Amino acid sequence: MTMPDFLLLGAAKAGSTTLQYVLSQHPQIFMCPVKESGFFWAYGEDQNFEGADIEKFKHRIVNKIDHYQALFADITTEKVIGEASVRYLSHPKSPKNIHHFIPNARLLVILRQPADRAFSSFSHNLRDGIETNEDFATALLEERQGLRDRWVSRKYLAKGRYFENLSRYLEMFDQDQLHISLFDDLKSNPLDFAKRIFNFLDVDDSFVPDMSHRHNASGIIRNPILRFLWTRSGKLRVAIRPLMPQKTGHHLFEWLSRDLKRTTFSVELRRELTEYYRQDIEQLQDLIDRDLSNWL
């Protein structure tokens, strides 16, 4: 039975696309060609979701074991097998499902200041035409009021409660099975960041990946024609992504996103949202033994 040796759990908008690209370059690593297959949260899950994003997810999510294993059919001589789905970190069913199928899995996590992560996710959804409310504060209020409970990706708060999310994993897995990095590590020293990941996965850590590309930038596409084509092509992009060389896909996205209009995150709202996460951040820094005072 072919299953991954490791999983990239998330968090969303914390550098996971960059990390997935780095991992896929290593000659000893086979990465699942479908990012966000979602098998370990979708397995046995009621799929009655709502919202503007559901059509995009319907054509990507895999919830049957034989379909999931088929994703790894092209493995040749690689030493380890990996898969990346960022909803694994926050979905409460994922740890149990992962432990059931691959109890010895190595688990990669990359975390970002949670208020910044939430706003980046909101901007990402605006870019893709998924988020219909252009005011972040209103979107957060709707989520707090439970109006988005059955939506897949237009929820921003729970995905930033890292201590809560990681605690579920530590109930099922030994701590040495988790490798927890910060988005700040990726930004400050990307090659050292990659080396540490390779070492954790027990592959050649002298390999130097290409880390020059910009991945999954958020913002609103200024050109109205390109914006229309991008926001209406979600299902098509999901279908052709596994057939396209990753480098080609990244070059195309860099060209498309070369002139994104940045959305504004007010200082007041960022401060308010950081306070919302304060207790979780303080608990997290003890859990991972990292000073996170700069997040506060």
Protein Blocks (a to p, Z undefined) as FASTA:
>chain_A
ZZdfbdcfbjehihpmmmmmmmmmpmkbccdfbghklmmmmgopafbbgdjklmmmmmmp
ccbfklmmmmmmmpckbfbdcdddfklmmmmklmmmmmmmmmmbccddddddfklmmmmm
mmmmmmnomamcfbfklmmmmmmnopmmmpmklcfklmmmmmlmmmmmmmmpcfklpccd
dfklmmmmmmlmmmmmmmmnopafkbccdfkbcehiacddfblmlmmmmmmmmmmmmmmm
mmpcfklmmmmmmmmmmmcccddddfklmmmmmmmmmmmmmmmmmmnopafklmZZ
